[in-house]
Amino acid sequence: LQSLLSNGGSRVMAFADDDTALEFLLDKPRSGVLLLNVQHPETGRNSILRLKQHTNGANLRLIGMSSLPLHDVLPPHQFAERPVEVEWLQKPFRAPSLIQALSLGSPTSQAA
């Protein structure tokens, strides 16, 4: 993904985990897109909620990508009173889907 995005003209920064990304974002607020690879429902949910909370108001889009459906990571019944807006790319996806999500906003943007 990094080479695909870099070759497309994007500045790409990779972080080992969401703690490192959050530390960087809090230290140097910027606009852009944060692409989060969700591998486990519980840790993915916690990461999304933390990142959304701490970057609220920043000009930063959060896009989750996973082989898991969004409703497994953010069950709607748990967030009925306070929906969480998150863009979601369902794996597997092809490069055009990723590029569209990054440039236009994902067609799979959902409130969970």
C-alpha positions as CSV (number, residue, x, y, z in Angstrom):
1,L,0.0,0.0,0.0
2,Q,2.8,2.4,0.9
3,S,4.4,2.3,-2.6
4,L,1.0,2.5,-4.3
5,L,0.1,5.6,-2.4
6,S,3.6,7.2,-2.6
7,N,3.6,6.7,-6.4
8,G,0.2,8.3,-6.5
9,G,1.7,11.5,-5.0
10,S,0.6,11.0,-1.4
11,R,3.0,11.5,1.6
12,V,2.8,8.2,3.4
13,M,3.9,7.6,7.0
14,A,3.7,4.2,8.6
15,F,3.3,3.6,12.3
16,A,3.8,0.4,14.2
17,D,0.6,0.8,16.2
18,D,-2.2,3.3,17.0
19,D,-0.4,4.6,20.1
20,T,2.5,5.8,18.0
21,A,0.2,7.3,15.4
22,L,-1.8,9.1,18.1
23,E,1.3,10.4,19.8
24,F,2.5,11.8,16.4
25,L,-0.9,13.3,15.6
26,L,-1.3,15.0,19.0
27,D,2.3,16.4,18.8
28,K,1.9,17.6,15.2
29,P,-1.7,18.1,14.2
30,R,-2.3,18.0,10.5
31,S,-4.9,17.3,8.0
32,G,-5.0,14.1,6.0
33,V,-6.2,10.5,6.1
34,L,-5.4,7.9,8.7
35,L,-5.8,4.4,7.3
36,L,-6.2,1.9,10.1
37,N,-5.7,-1.8,9.5
38,V,-8.2,-3.6,11.8
39,Q,-7.3,-7.2,12.5
40,H,-9.3,-8.0,15.7
41,P,-12.7,-6.7,16.6
42,E,-12.0,-5.6,20.2
43,T,-8.6,-3.9,19.6
44,G,-9.9,-2.4,16.4
45,R,-12.9,-1.0,18.2
46,N,-10.7,0.5,20.9
47,S,-8.3,2.0,18.4
48,I,-11.1,3.6,16.4
49,L,-12.8,5.1,19.4
50,R,-9.5,6.4,20.9
51,L,-8.4,7.9,17.5
52,K,-11.8,9.5,16.9
53,Q,-11.9,10.9,20.4
54,H,-8.4,12.5,20.3
55,T,-8.6,13.8,16.8
56,N,-12.1,15.2,17.0
57,G,-12.2,18.5,15.4
58,A,-9.0,17.9,13.4
59,N,-9.2,17.9,9.6
60,L,-8.4,14.2,9.7
61,R,-10.4,11.4,8.1
62,L,-10.2,7.9,9.6
63,I,-10.6,5.0,7.2
64,G,-10.7,1.5,8.7
65,M,-9.9,-1.5,6.5
66,S,-10.4,-5.1,7.5
67,S,-11.6,-8.5,6.4
68,L,-14.1,-8.1,9.2
69,P,-17.4,-6.4,8.5
70,L,-17.8,-3.0,10.2
71,H,-20.8,-4.3,12.3
72,D,-18.4,-6.9,13.9
73,V,-16.0,-4.2,15.0
74,L,-18.5,-1.5,16.0
75,P,-21.8,-3.3,16.8
76,P,-24.7,-0.9,16.1
77,H,-26.6,-1.9,19.2
78,Q,-23.6,-0.7,21.4
79,F,-23.5,2.7,19.7
80,A,-27.2,3.4,19.1
81,E,-27.2,6.6,21.3
82,R,-23.8,7.9,20.1
83,P,-23.1,6.6,16.5
84,V,-19.5,6.5,15.4
85,E,-18.9,7.8,11.8
86,V,-16.2,5.8,10.2
87,E,-15.3,5.0,6.6
88,W,-14.8,1.4,5.9
89,L,-13.0,-0.6,3.2
90,Q,-13.8,-4.3,3.2
91,K,-10.9,-6.6,2.4
92,P,-10.1,-7.8,-0.1
93,F,-10.3,-4.6,-2.2
94,R,-8.5,-3.5,-5.3
95,A,-6.4,-0.4,-5.8
96,P,-9.2,1.7,-7.5
97,S,-11.4,1.2,-4.4
98,L,-8.6,2.4,-2.1
99,I,-7.8,5.4,-4.3
100,Q,-11.5,6.3,-4.5
101,A,-11.8,6.1,-0.7
102,L,-8.8,8.3,-0.2
103,S,-9.7,10.9,-2.7
104,L,-13.5,11.1,-2.6
105,G,-14.5,9.6,0.6
106,S,-15.5,6.0,0.9
107,P,-18.8,4.9,-0.6
108,T,-19.0,2.6,2.4
109,S,-18.9,5.4,5.0
110,Q,-21.2,4.3,7.8
111,A,-22.4,5.2,11.2
112,A,-22.0,2.3,13.6
